[in-house]
Amino acid sequence: MGQNKIRKTLYFSLTIYVLLILTFFVPTFFIDAGPYFPIVAILSLLFLLTGFYLFFLAHKSHKQYRKYLLITAFFSVAPLLFAVLHNLFYALGILIPYLSIIFEFVSGITLIISVLISPIGFPIMAIITLKKINK
């Protein structure tokens, strides 16, 4: 029972981090949000650390929750991971001109995963996992 409370607290904190990051990025379309970047960097680091902790909990949890916990943890770690991969493939595309089309394609895929798929997938998987835990 204690581990379920820890997981619920973890999911709610991850969801709050996502909402805080979204509340930063949505107004950036209308105002200059450059001075607030350190706040987003700290929230992103907290989000990443919480994702790693979620991986740790997934390995200690019951088998019926493990799959959902691992997918949710992946979605919480994926934005930073795929952003780094995007930059790596973009740089390789510039450095190796004869393979640039392949690296640009892979760079685009990793950017889409980092910016679109992961932020949408995390809240969905967090809600699904919370429903599974509450059964």
C-alpha positions, -999 to +999 in steps of 0.1 A: +000+000+000+029+024+008+044+019-027+011+028-044+010+061-024+046+069-035+036+061-072+005+083-070+025+112-055+052+107-082+026+108-110+009+139-097+043+156-094+052+146-129+019+159-142+024+192-124+059+195-139+044+190-174+016+216-167+042+241-154+064+236-185+034+240-208+023+272-190+057+285-198+058+276-235+022+286-244+027+323-235+060+324-253+040+328-285+027+361-273+055+376-251+093+374-248+099+346-223+137+346-224+142+358-188+121+328-176+143+301-192+161+292-160+128+282-145+120+259-174+155+244-172+150+236-135+116+221-141+130+200-170+157+187-147+132+178-120+111+161-147+141+141-159+151+131-123+116+121-115+115+100-147+147+081-136+131+075-102+100+061-120+123+037-139+136+026-105+101+021-091+091+001-122+117-025-115+105-029-079+068-029-087+043-057-094+043-072-128+008-059-136+020-022-133+056-026-146+047-022-183+027+010-177+054+024-153+082+018-178+063+035-207+054+065-185+090+067-174+102+066-210+078+095-219+092+115-190+128+110-200+123+111-238+121+149-244+156+156-232+171+124-246+156+129-281+165+167-280+202+157-275+199+130-302+184+156-326+213+180-320+238+151-325+223+140-358+220+176-370+257+182-363+266+149-380+246+160-410+267+191-412+300+174-406+294+145-430+280+160-462+276+128-482+253+114-455+236+146-447+202+136-461+200+105-438+211+125-408+187+153-415+158+128-418+168+111-385+172+145-369+137+155-379+123+123-365+140+128-332+128+164-330+092+153-336+095+127-309+110+152-285+087+180-291+053+164-300+050+128-291+067+127-257+048+157-242+015+143-254+023+107-245+033+113-209+000+127-195-019+100-214+002+072-200+002+088-165-036+088-164-038+052-177-013+041-151-031+059-123-063+042-134-046+008-133-031+015-099-065+026-085-083-006-096 
